[in-house]
């Protein structure tokens, strides 16, 4: 499964509780749209680190890097290179 699909599945299952009506386009701002609040963001960071077996640096734990699924893909992809 791709990074985007994995992250989208987590958000849809764990944050949105299977609400399929919410648009999760790769460029949708997850924070300003209210999909991710501070607690959901922490859960997402933990999920990303454990799922992709990476340890995000302090610099990378920045809300701007988690604004969209596309940005999250770029972040995780940088660790997998």
PyMOL Python script that loads the backbone (N, CA, C, O; Angstrom):
from pymol import cmd

cmd.read_pdbstr("""\
ATOM      1  N   UNK A   1       0.853  -1.179   0.000  1.00  0.00           N
ATOM      2  CA  UNK A   1       0.000   0.000   0.000  1.00  0.00           C
ATOM      3  C   UNK A   1       0.898   1.242   0.000  1.00  0.00           C
ATOM      4  O   UNK A   1       1.926   1.264   0.678  1.00  0.00           O
ATOM      5  N   UNK A   2       0.521   2.248  -0.740  1.00  0.00           N
ATOM      6  CA  UNK A   2       1.314   3.474  -0.832  1.00  0.00           C
ATOM      7  C   UNK A   2       1.256   4.268   0.482  1.00  0.00           C
ATOM      8  O   UNK A   2       0.403   4.022   1.335  1.00  0.00           O
ATOM      9  N   UNK A   3       2.172   5.214   0.620  1.00  0.00           N
ATOM     10  CA  UNK A   3       2.188   6.088   1.799  1.00  0.00           C
ATOM     11  C   UNK A   3       0.856   6.823   1.898  1.00  0.00           C
ATOM     12  O   UNK A   3       0.236   6.858   2.961  1.00  0.00           O
ATOM     13  N   UNK A   4       0.420   7.411   0.787  1.00  0.00           N
ATOM     14  CA  UNK A   4      -0.830   8.174   0.791  1.00  0.00           C
ATOM     15  C   UNK A   4      -2.015   7.314   1.201  1.00  0.00           C
ATOM     16  O   UNK A   4      -2.833   7.731   2.021  1.00  0.00           O
ATOM     17  N   UNK A   5      -2.112   6.123   0.638  1.00  0.00           N
ATOM     18  CA  UNK A   5      -3.239   5.234   0.944  1.00  0.00           C
ATOM     19  C   UNK A   5      -3.205   4.783   2.403  1.00  0.00           C
ATOM     20  O   UNK A   5      -4.247   4.673   3.048  1.00  0.00           O
ATOM     21  N   UNK A   6      -2.018   4.526   2.914  1.00  0.00           N
ATOM     22  CA  UNK A   6      -1.877   4.096   4.305  1.00  0.00           C
ATOM     23  C   UNK A   6      -2.297   5.206   5.262  1.00  0.00           C
ATOM     24  O   UNK A   6      -3.020   4.960   6.228  1.00  0.00           O
ATOM     25  N   UNK A   7      -1.841   6.425   4.990  1.00  0.00           N
ATOM     26  CA  UNK A   7      -2.191   7.567   5.838  1.00  0.00           C
ATOM     27  C   UNK A   7      -3.683   7.871   5.728  1.00  0.00           C
ATOM     28  O   UNK A   7      -4.344   8.135   6.733  1.00  0.00           O
ATOM     29  N   UNK A   8      -4.206   7.835   4.516  1.00  0.00           N
ATOM     30  CA  UNK A   8      -5.638   8.090   4.330  1.00  0.00           C
ATOM     31  C   UNK A   8      -6.473   7.054   5.085  1.00  0.00           C
ATOM     32  O   UNK A   8      -7.464   7.403   5.726  1.00  0.00           O
ATOM     33  N   UNK A   9      -6.081   5.800   5.011  1.00  0.00           N
ATOM     34  CA  UNK A   9      -6.828   4.749   5.712  1.00  0.00           C
ATOM     35  C   UNK A   9      -6.803   4.983   7.226  1.00  0.00           C
ATOM     36  O   UNK A   9      -7.822   4.809   7.895  1.00  0.00           O
ATOM     37  N   UNK A  10      -5.652   5.376   7.767  1.00  0.00           N
ATOM     38  CA  UNK A  10      -5.559   5.661   9.205  1.00  0.00           C
ATOM     39  C   UNK A  10      -6.483   6.815   9.575  1.00  0.00           C
ATOM     40  O   UNK A  10      -7.246   6.716  10.537  1.00  0.00           O
ATOM     41  N   UNK A  11      -6.420   7.902   8.823  1.00  0.00           N
ATOM     42  CA  UNK A  11      -7.251   9.071   9.130  1.00  0.00           C
ATOM     43  C   UNK A  11      -8.734   8.712   9.040  1.00  0.00           C
ATOM     44  O   UNK A  11      -9.529   9.064   9.912  1.00  0.00           O
ATOM     45  N   UNK A  12      -9.084   8.012   7.979  1.00  0.00           N
ATOM     46  CA  UNK A  12     -10.490   7.652   7.801  1.00  0.00           C
ATOM     47  C   UNK A  12     -10.973   6.717   8.914  1.00  0.00           C
ATOM     48  O   UNK A  12     -12.092   6.869   9.404  1.00  0.00           O
ATOM     49  N   UNK A  13     -10.148   5.762   9.313  1.00  0.00           N
ATOM     50  CA  UNK A  13     -10.544   4.775  10.321  1.00  0.00           C
ATOM     51  C   UNK A  13     -10.446   5.314  11.745  1.00  0.00           C
ATOM     52  O   UNK A  13     -11.394   5.194  12.520  1.00  0.00           O
ATOM     53  N   UNK A  14      -9.313   5.903  12.090  1.00  0.00           N
ATOM     54  CA  UNK A  14      -9.035   6.282  13.470  1.00  0.00           C
ATOM     55  C   UNK A  14      -9.447   7.707  13.850  1.00  0.00           C
ATOM     56  O   UNK A  14      -9.715   7.981  15.019  1.00  0.00           O
ATOM     57  N   UNK A  15      -9.499   8.596  12.889  1.00  0.00           N
ATOM     58  CA  UNK A  15      -9.830   9.997  13.171  1.00  0.00           C
ATOM     59  C   UNK A  15     -11.279  10.297  12.779  1.00  0.00           C
ATOM     60  O   UNK A  15     -12.015  10.933  13.533  1.00  0.00           O
ATOM     61  N   UNK A  16     -11.675   9.836  11.606  1.00  0.00           N
ATOM     62  CA  UNK A  16     -13.014  10.133  11.096  1.00  0.00           C
ATOM     63  C   UNK A  16     -14.021   9.030  11.404  1.00  0.00           C
ATOM     64  O   UNK A  16     -15.202   9.166  11.085  1.00  0.00           O
ATOM     65  N   UNK A  17     -13.574   7.952  12.012  1.00  0.00           N
ATOM     66  CA  UNK A  17     -14.444   6.832  12.385  1.00  0.00           C
ATOM     67  C   UNK A  17     -15.291   6.348  11.215  1.00  0.00           C
ATOM     68  O   UNK A  17     -16.511   6.216  11.312  1.00  0.00           O
ATOM     69  N   UNK A  18     -14.591   6.085  10.091  1.00  0.00           N
ATOM     70  CA  UNK A  18     -15.186   5.497   8.881  1.00  0.00           C
ATOM     71  C   UNK A  18     -16.120   6.425   8.115  1.00  0.00           C
ATOM     72  O   UNK A  18     -16.890   5.954   7.278  1.00  0.00           O
ATOM     73  N   UNK A  19     -16.077   7.712   8.371  1.00  0.00           N
ATOM     74  CA  UNK A  19     -16.930   8.656   7.643  1.00  0.00           C
ATOM     75  C   UNK A  19     -16.398   8.796   6.214  1.00  0.00           C
ATOM     76  O   UNK A  19     -15.408   9.491   5.986  1.00  0.00           O
ATOM     77  N   UNK A  20     -17.041   8.151   5.270  1.00  0.00           N
ATOM     78  CA  UNK A  20     -16.585   8.165   3.888  1.00  0.00           C
ATOM     79  C   UNK A  20     -17.020   9.422   3.130  1.00  0.00           C
ATOM     80  O   UNK A  20     -16.614   9.627   1.987  1.00  0.00           O
ATOM     81  N   UNK A  21     -17.832  10.252   3.754  1.00  0.00           N
ATOM     82  CA  UNK A  21     -18.299  11.460   3.082  1.00  0.00           C
ATOM     83  C   UNK A  21     -17.259  12.581   3.095  1.00  0.00           C
ATOM     84  O   UNK A  21     -17.387  13.548   2.343  1.00  0.00           O
ATOM     85  N   UNK A  22     -16.243  12.464   3.932  1.00  0.00           N
ATOM     86  CA  UNK A  22     -15.210  13.504   4.028  1.00  0.00           C
ATOM     87  C   UNK A  22     -14.212  13.340   2.892  1.00  0.00           C
ATOM     88  O   UNK A  22     -13.676  12.254   2.672  1.00  0.00           O
ATOM     89  N   UNK A  23     -13.967  14.433   2.173  1.00  0.00           N
ATOM     90  CA  UNK A  23     -13.010  14.439   1.072  1.00  0.00           C
ATOM     91  C   UNK A  23     -11.591  14.473   1.632  1.00  0.00           C
ATOM     92  O   UNK A  23     -11.225  15.398   2.357  1.00  0.00           O
ATOM     93  N   UNK A  24     -10.806  13.471   1.296  1.00  0.00           N
ATOM     94  CA  UNK A  24      -9.417  13.431   1.733  1.00  0.00           C
ATOM     95  C   UNK A  24      -8.468  13.516   0.541  1.00  0.00           C
ATOM     96  O   UNK A  24      -7.527  12.729   0.428  1.00  0.00           O
ATOM     97  N   UNK A  25      -8.720  14.468  -0.338  1.00  0.00           N
ATOM     98  CA  UNK A  25      -7.824  14.686  -1.476  1.00  0.00           C
ATOM     99  C   UNK A  25      -6.421  14.956  -0.953  1.00  0.00           C
ATOM    100  O   UNK A  25      -6.256  15.504   0.137  1.00  0.00           O
ATOM    101  N   UNK A  26      -5.421  14.575  -1.720  1.00  0.00           N
ATOM    102  CA  UNK A  26      -4.035  14.669  -1.239  1.00  0.00           C
ATOM    103  C   UNK A  26      -3.593  16.094  -0.930  1.00  0.00           C
ATOM    104  O   UNK A  26      -2.617  16.290  -0.205  1.00  0.00           O
ATOM    105  N   UNK A  27      -4.293  17.094  -1.467  1.00  0.00           N
ATOM    106  CA  UNK A  27      -3.914  18.484  -1.205  1.00  0.00           C
ATOM    107  C   UNK A  27      -4.857  19.199  -0.230  1.00  0.00           C
ATOM    108  O   UNK A  27      -4.690  20.394   0.012  1.00  0.00           O
ATOM    109  N   UNK A  28      -5.828  18.501   0.323  1.00  0.00           N
ATOM    110  CA  UNK A  28      -6.767  19.138   1.257  1.00  0.00           C
ATOM    111  C   UNK A  28      -6.057  19.445   2.573  1.00  0.00           C
ATOM    112  O   UNK A  28      -5.348  18.598   3.116  1.00  0.00           O
ATOM    113  N   UNK A  29      -6.252  20.663   3.080  1.00  0.00           N
ATOM    114  CA  UNK A  29      -5.624  21.051   4.334  1.00  0.00           C
ATOM    115  C   UNK A  29      -6.363  20.368   5.491  1.00  0.00           C
ATOM    116  O   UNK A  29      -7.500  20.718   5.811  1.00  0.00           O
ATOM    117  N   UNK A  30      -5.706  19.405   6.100  1.00  0.00           N
ATOM    118  CA  UNK A  30      -6.311  18.602   7.150  1.00  0.00           C
ATOM    119  C   UNK A  30      -6.474  19.372   8.458  1.00  0.00           C
ATOM    120  O   UNK A  30      -7.339  19.045   9.271  1.00  0.00           O
ATOM    121  N   UNK A  31      -5.649  20.384   8.658  1.00  0.00           N
ATOM    122  CA  UNK A  31      -5.684  21.141   9.909  1.00  0.00           C
ATOM    123  C   UNK A  31      -6.741  22.238   9.841  1.00  0.00           C
ATOM    124  O   UNK A  31      -7.603  22.323  10.716  1.00  0.00           O
ATOM    125  N   UNK A  32      -6.681  23.080   8.807  1.00  0.00           N
ATOM    126  CA  UNK A  32      -7.647  24.182   8.727  1.00  0.00           C
ATOM    127  C   UNK A  32      -9.071  23.685   8.488  1.00  0.00           C
ATOM    128  O   UNK A  32     -10.032  24.379   8.821  1.00  0.00           O
ATOM    129  N   UNK A  33      -9.214  22.494   7.917  1.00  0.00           N
ATOM    130  CA  UNK A  33     -10.548  21.941   7.697  1.00  0.00           C
ATOM    131  C   UNK A  33     -11.115  21.280   8.955  1.00  0.00           C
ATOM    132  O   UNK A  33     -12.280  20.883   8.983  1.00  0.00           O
ATOM    133  N   UNK A  34     -10.282  21.166   9.996  1.00  0.00           N
ATOM    134  CA  UNK A  34     -10.748  20.597  11.252  1.00  0.00           C
ATOM    135  C   UNK A  34     -10.654  19.083  11.338  1.00  0.00           C
ATOM    136  O   UNK A  34     -11.087  18.494  12.328  1.00  0.00           O
ATOM    137  N   UNK A  35     -10.100  18.450  10.326  1.00  0.00           N
ATOM    138  CA  UNK A  35      -9.948  16.996  10.360  1.00  0.00           C
ATOM    139  C   UNK A  35      -8.923  16.599  11.416  1.00  0.00           C
ATOM    140  O   UNK A  35      -9.137  15.652  12.173  1.00  0.00           O
ATOM    141  N   UNK A  36      -7.809  17.328  11.465  1.00  0.00           N
ATOM    142  CA  UNK A  36      -6.778  17.058  12.469  1.00  0.00           C
ATOM    143  C   UNK A  36      -6.750  18.172  13.503  1.00  0.00           C
ATOM    144  O   UNK A  36      -6.531  19.337  13.171  1.00  0.00           O
ATOM    145  N   UNK A  37      -6.973  17.803  14.759  1.00  0.00           N
ATOM    146  CA  UNK A  37      -6.734  18.741  15.855  1.00  0.00           C
ATOM    147  C   UNK A  37      -5.423  18.315  16.512  1.00  0.00           C
ATOM    148  O   UNK A  37      -4.756  17.411  16.008  1.00  0.00           O
ATOM    149  N   UNK A  38      -5.044  18.935  17.606  1.00  0.00           N
ATOM    150  CA  UNK A  38      -3.739  18.645  18.201  1.00  0.00           C
ATOM    151  C   UNK A  38      -3.616  17.190  18.663  1.00  0.00           C
ATOM    152  O   UNK A  38      -2.561  16.580  18.493  1.00  0.00           O
ATOM    153  N   UNK A  39      -4.661  16.639  19.233  1.00  0.00           N
ATOM    154  CA  UNK A  39      -4.612  15.248  19.684  1.00  0.00           C
ATOM    155  C   UNK A  39      -4.540  14.289  18.492  1.00  0.00           C
ATOM    156  O   UNK A  39      -3.774  13.326  18.513  1.00  0.00           O
ATOM    157  N   UNK A  40      -5.327  14.549  17.472  1.00  0.00           N
ATOM    158  CA  UNK A  40      -5.302  13.704  16.276  1.00  0.00           C
ATOM    159  C   UNK A  40      -3.941  13.776  15.594  1.00  0.00           C
ATOM    160  O   UNK A  40      -3.461  12.779  15.055  1.00  0.00           O
ATOM    161  N   UNK A  41      -3.324  14.948  15.615  1.00  0.00           N
ATOM    162  CA  UNK A  41      -2.003  15.113  15.017  1.00  0.00           C
ATOM    163  C   UNK A  41      -0.975  14.268  15.769  1.00  0.00           C
ATOM    164  O   UNK A  41      -0.130  13.627  15.144  1.00  0.00           O
ATOM    165  N   UNK A  42      -1.038  14.258  17.082  1.00  0.00           N
ATOM    166  CA  UNK A  42      -0.123  13.423  17.865  1.00  0.00           C
ATOM    167  C   UNK A  42      -0.336  11.944  17.571  1.00  0.00           C
ATOM    168  O   UNK A  42       0.629  11.188  17.456  1.00  0.00           O
ATOM    169  N   UNK A  43      -1.572  11.534  17.452  1.00  0.00           N
ATOM    170  CA  UNK A  43      -1.865  10.131  17.115  1.00  0.00           C
ATOM    171  C   UNK A  43      -1.332   9.786  15.729  1.00  0.00           C
ATOM    172  O   UNK A  43      -0.801   8.696  15.518  1.00  0.00           O
ATOM    173  N   UNK A  44      -1.472  10.716  14.786  1.00  0.00           N
ATOM    174  CA  UNK A  44      -0.981  10.504  13.431  1.00  0.00           C
ATOM    175  C   UNK A  44       0.543  10.384  13.419  1.00  0.00           C
ATOM    176  O   UNK A  44       1.090   9.520  12.735  1.00  0.00           O
ATOM    177  N   UNK A  45       1.220  11.233  14.161  1.00  0.00           N
ATOM    178  CA  UNK A  45       2.686  11.171  14.234  1.00  0.00           C
ATOM    179  C   UNK A  45       3.136   9.827  14.784  1.00  0.00           C
ATOM    180  O   UNK A  45       4.051   9.205  14.243  1.00  0.00           O
ATOM    181  N   UNK A  46       2.500   9.381  15.851  1.00  0.00           N
ATOM    182  CA  UNK A  46       2.831   8.079  16.428  1.00  0.00           C
ATOM    183  C   UNK A  46       2.592   6.957  15.411  1.00  0.00           C
ATOM    184  O   UNK A  46       3.411   6.047  15.282  1.00  0.00           O
ATOM    185  N   UNK A  47       1.483   7.025  14.703  1.00  0.00           N
ATOM    186  CA  UNK A  47       1.159   6.028  13.689  1.00  0.00           C
ATOM    187  C   UNK A  47       2.228   6.018  12.594  1.00  0.00           C
ATOM    188  O   UNK A  47       2.709   4.954  12.205  1.00  0.00           O
ATOM    189  N   UNK A  48       2.593   7.178  12.107  1.00  0.00           N
ATOM    190  CA  UNK A  48       3.588   7.279  11.030  1.00  0.00           C
ATOM    191  C   UNK A  48       4.917   6.689  11.471  1.00  0.00           C
ATOM    192  O   UNK A  48       5.533   5.919  10.735  1.00  0.00           O
ATOM    193  N   UNK A  49       5.359   7.045  12.668  1.00  0.00           N
ATOM    194  CA  UNK A  49       6.637   6.525  13.142  1.00  0.00           C
ATOM    195  C   UNK A  49       6.620   5.004  13.271  1.00  0.00           C
ATOM    196  O   UNK A  49       7.579   4.337  12.884  1.00  0.00           O
ATOM    197  N   UNK A  50       5.552   4.462  13.805  1.00  0.00           N
ATOM    198  CA  UNK A  50       5.506   3.010  13.993  1.00  0.00           C
ATOM    199  C   UNK A  50       5.254   2.269  12.684  1.00  0.00           C
ATOM    200  O   UNK A  50       5.850   1.217  12.455  1.00  0.00           O
ATOM    201  N   UNK A  51       4.402   2.783  11.837  1.00  0.00           N
ATOM    202  CA  UNK A  51       4.058   2.100  10.588  1.00  0.00           C
ATOM    203  C   UNK A  51       5.208   2.101   9.594  1.00  0.00           C
ATOM    204  O   UNK A  51       5.475   1.091   8.944  1.00  0.00           O
ATOM    205  N   UNK A  52       5.881   3.225   9.478  1.00  0.00           N
ATOM    206  CA  UNK A  52       6.954   3.352   8.488  1.00  0.00           C
ATOM    207  C   UNK A  52       8.338   3.152   9.108  1.00  0.00           C
ATOM    208  O   UNK A  52       9.356   3.325   8.439  1.00  0.00           O
ATOM    209  N   UNK A  53       8.363   2.787  10.388  1.00  0.00           N
ATOM    210  CA  UNK A  53       9.605   2.489  11.099  1.00  0.00           C
ATOM    211  C   UNK A  53      10.626   3.627  10.965  1.00  0.00           C
ATOM    212  O   UNK A  53      11.782   3.416  10.601  1.00  0.00           O
ATOM    213  N   UNK A  54      10.154   4.833  11.273  1.00  0.00           N
ATOM    214  CA  UNK A  54      11.019   6.008  11.232  1.00  0.00           C
ATOM    215  C   UNK A  54      10.888   6.755  12.560  1.00  0.00           C
ATOM    216  O   UNK A  54       9.932   6.563  13.311  1.00  0.00           O
ATOM    217  N   UNK A  55      11.858   7.597  12.824  1.00  0.00           N
ATOM    218  CA  UNK A  55      11.815   8.456  13.998  1.00  0.00           C
ATOM    219  C   UNK A  55      11.916   9.898  13.499  1.00  0.00           C
ATOM    220  O   UNK A  55      12.980  10.346  13.071  1.00  0.00           O
ATOM    221  N   UNK A  56      10.809  10.605  13.560  1.00  0.00           N
ATOM    222  CA  UNK A  56      10.788  11.977  13.057  1.00  0.00           C
ATOM    223  C   UNK A  56      11.646  12.881  13.934  1.00  0.00           C
ATOM    224  O   UNK A  56      11.637  12.771  15.160  1.00  0.00           O
ATOM    225  N   UNK A  57      12.378  13.766  13.291  1.00  0.00           N
ATOM    226  CA  UNK A  57      13.208  14.719  14.017  1.00  0.00           C
ATOM    227  C   UNK A  57      12.323  15.810  14.621  1.00  0.00           C
ATOM    228  O   UNK A  57      11.168  15.975  14.230  1.00  0.00           O
ATOM    229  N   UNK A  58      12.878  16.542  15.568  1.00  0.00           N
ATOM    230  CA  UNK A  58      12.145  17.660  16.166  1.00  0.00           C
ATOM    231  C   UNK A  58      11.704  18.660  15.105  1.00  0.00           C
ATOM    232  O   UNK A  58      10.603  19.207  15.172  1.00  0.00           O
ATOM    233  N   UNK A  59      12.572  18.892  14.127  1.00  0.00           N
ATOM    234  CA  UNK A  59      12.269  19.842  13.051  1.00  0.00           C
ATOM    235  C   UNK A  59      11.060  19.394  12.236  1.00  0.00           C
ATOM    236  O   UNK A  59      10.296  20.220  11.738  1.00  0.00           O
ATOM    237  N   UNK A  60      10.893  18.073  12.104  1.00  0.00           N
ATOM    238  CA  UNK A  60       9.805  17.551  11.285  1.00  0.00           C
ATOM    239  C   UNK A  60       8.472  17.492  12.009  1.00  0.00           C
ATOM    240  O   UNK A  60       7.430  17.323  11.377  1.00  0.00           O
ATOM    241  N   UNK A  61       8.495  17.628  13.312  1.00  0.00           N
ATOM    242  CA  UNK A  61       7.236  17.625  14.056  1.00  0.00           C
ATOM    243  C   UNK A  61       6.728  19.063  14.088  1.00  0.00           C
ATOM    244  O   UNK A  61       6.818  19.775  15.088  1.00  0.00           O
ATOM    245  N   UNK A  62       6.195  19.441  12.945  1.00  0.00           N
ATOM    246  CA  UNK A  62       5.732  20.799  12.672  1.00  0.00           C
ATOM    247  C   UNK A  62       4.392  20.662  11.944  1.00  0.00           C
ATOM    248  O   UNK A  62       4.301  19.958  10.938  1.00  0.00           O
ATOM    249  N   UNK A  63       3.379  21.318  12.438  1.00  0.00           N
ATOM    250  CA  UNK A  63       2.036  21.189  11.860  1.00  0.00           C
ATOM    251  C   UNK A  63       2.027  21.459  10.359  1.00  0.00           C
ATOM    252  O   UNK A  63       1.241  20.851   9.632  1.00  0.00           O
ATOM    253  N   UNK A  64       2.881  22.354   9.882  1.00  0.00           N
ATOM    254  CA  UNK A  64       2.920  22.663   8.453  1.00  0.00           C
ATOM    255  C   UNK A  64       3.254  21.440   7.607  1.00  0.00           C
ATOM    256  O   UNK A  64       2.805  21.335   6.465  1.00  0.00           O
ATOM    257  N   UNK A  65       4.033  20.521   8.155  1.00  0.00           N
ATOM    258  CA  UNK A  65       4.428  19.325   7.409  1.00  0.00           C
ATOM    259  C   UNK A  65       3.339  18.261   7.407  1.00  0.00           C
ATOM    260  O   UNK A  65       3.470  17.235   6.740  1.00  0.00           O
ATOM    261  N   UNK A  66       2.263  18.505   8.151  1.00  0.00           N
ATOM    262  CA  UNK A  66       1.154  17.556   8.242  1.00  0.00           C
ATOM    263  C   UNK A  66      -0.146  18.165   7.737  1.00  0.00           C
ATOM    264  O   UNK A  66      -1.228  17.659   8.035  1.00  0.00           O
ATOM    265  N   UNK A  67      -0.044  19.256   6.970  1.00  0.00           N
ATOM    266  CA  UNK A  67      -1.240  19.954   6.492  1.00  0.00           C
ATOM    267  C   UNK A  67      -2.052  19.140   5.512  1.00  0.00           C
ATOM    268  O   UNK A  67      -3.269  19.308   5.430  1.00  0.00           O
ATOM    269  N   UNK A  68      -1.408  18.266   4.772  1.00  0.00           N
ATOM    270  CA  UNK A  68      -2.134  17.480   3.773  1.00  0.00           C
ATOM    271  C   UNK A  68      -1.501  16.102   3.648  1.00  0.00           C
ATOM    272  O   UNK A  68      -0.371  15.877   4.080  1.00  0.00           O
ATOM    273  N   UNK A  69      -2.235  15.207   3.061  1.00  0.00           N
ATOM    274  CA  UNK A  69      -1.702  13.865   2.838  1.00  0.00           C
ATOM    275  C   UNK A  69      -0.510  13.935   1.887  1.00  0.00           C
ATOM    276  O   UNK A  69       0.443  13.169   2.031  1.00  0.00           O
ATOM    277  N   UNK A  70      -0.556  14.834   0.930  1.00  0.00           N
ATOM    278  CA  UNK A  70       0.570  15.025   0.014  1.00  0.00           C
ATOM    279  C   UNK A  70       1.836  15.442   0.738  1.00  0.00           C
ATOM    280  O   UNK A  70       2.917  14.932   0.444  1.00  0.00           O
ATOM    281  N   UNK A  71       1.713  16.368   1.684  1.00  0.00           N
ATOM    282  CA  UNK A  71       2.884  16.808   2.452  1.00  0.00           C
ATOM    283  C   UNK A  71       3.413  15.687   3.348  1.00  0.00           C
ATOM    284  O   UNK A  71       4.622  15.530   3.519  1.00  0.00           O
ATOM    285  N   UNK A  72       2.493  14.919   3.912  1.00  0.00           N
ATOM    286  CA  UNK A  72       2.904  13.793   4.754  1.00  0.00           C
ATOM    287  C   UNK A  72       3.663  12.778   3.906  1.00  0.00           C
ATOM    288  O   UNK A  72       4.661  12.215   4.356  1.00  0.00           O
ATOM    289  N   UNK A  73       3.198  12.544   2.686  1.00  0.00           N
ATOM    290  CA  UNK A  73       3.884  11.623   1.777  1.00  0.00           C
ATOM    291  C   UNK A  73       5.308  12.099   1.515  1.00  0.00           C
ATOM    292  O   UNK A  73       6.243  11.298   1.541  1.00  0.00           O
ATOM    293  N   UNK A  74       5.481  13.393   1.262  1.00  0.00           N
ATOM    294  CA  UNK A  74       6.816  13.955   1.028  1.00  0.00           C
ATOM    295  C   UNK A  74       7.710  13.766   2.245  1.00  0.00           C
ATOM    296  O   UNK A  74       8.878  13.402   2.113  1.00  0.00           O
ATOM    297  N   UNK A  75       7.164  14.012   3.423  1.00  0.00           N
ATOM    298  CA  UNK A  75       7.916  13.893   4.668  1.00  0.00           C
ATOM    299  C   UNK A  75       8.393  12.458   4.865  1.00  0.00           C
ATOM    300  O   UNK A  75       9.579  12.217   5.088  1.00  0.00           O
ATOM    301  N   UNK A  76       7.468  11.514   4.784  1.00  0.00           N
ATOM    302  CA  UNK A  76       7.807  10.103   4.991  1.00  0.00           C
ATOM    303  C   UNK A  76       8.744   9.623   3.874  1.00  0.00           C
ATOM    304  O   UNK A  76       9.703   8.898   4.137  1.00  0.00           O
ATOM    305  N   UNK A  77       8.469  10.021   2.653  1.00  0.00           N
ATOM    306  CA  UNK A  77       9.324   9.629   1.529  1.00  0.00           C
ATOM    307  C   UNK A  77      10.757  10.076   1.708  1.00  0.00           C
ATOM    308  O   UNK A  77      11.680   9.378   1.288  1.00  0.00           O
ATOM    309  N   UNK A  78      10.958  11.229   2.325  1.00  0.00           N
ATOM    310  CA  UNK A  78      12.314  11.725   2.586  1.00  0.00           C
ATOM    311  C   UNK A  78      13.078  10.816   3.538  1.00  0.00           C
ATOM    312  O   UNK A  78      14.301  10.711   3.446  1.00  0.00           O
ATOM    313  N   UNK A  79      12.388  10.179   4.425  1.00  0.00           N
ATOM    314  CA  UNK A  79      13.032   9.260   5.358  1.00  0.00           C
ATOM    315  C   UNK A  79      13.294   7.902   4.725  1.00  0.00           C
ATOM    316  O   UNK A  79      14.178   7.169   5.167  1.00  0.00           O
ATOM    317  N   UNK A  80      12.542   7.571   3.708  1.00  0.00           N
ATOM    318  CA  UNK A  80      12.693   6.260   3.082  1.00  0.00           C
ATOM    319  C   UNK A  80      13.694   6.266   1.939  1.00  0.00           C
ATOM    320  O   UNK A  80      13.994   5.207   1.388  1.00  0.00           O
ATOM    321  N   UNK A  81      14.211   7.410   1.574  1.00  0.00           N
ATOM    322  CA  UNK A  81      15.182   7.507   0.468  1.00  0.00           C
ATOM    323  C   UNK A  81      16.527   6.958   0.856  1.00  0.00           C
ATOM    324  O   UNK A  81      17.453   6.963   0.045  1.00  0.00           O
TER     325      UNK A  81
END
""", "prot")
cmd.dss("prot")
cmd.show_as("cartoon", "prot")
cmd.util.cbc("prot")
cmd.orient("prot")
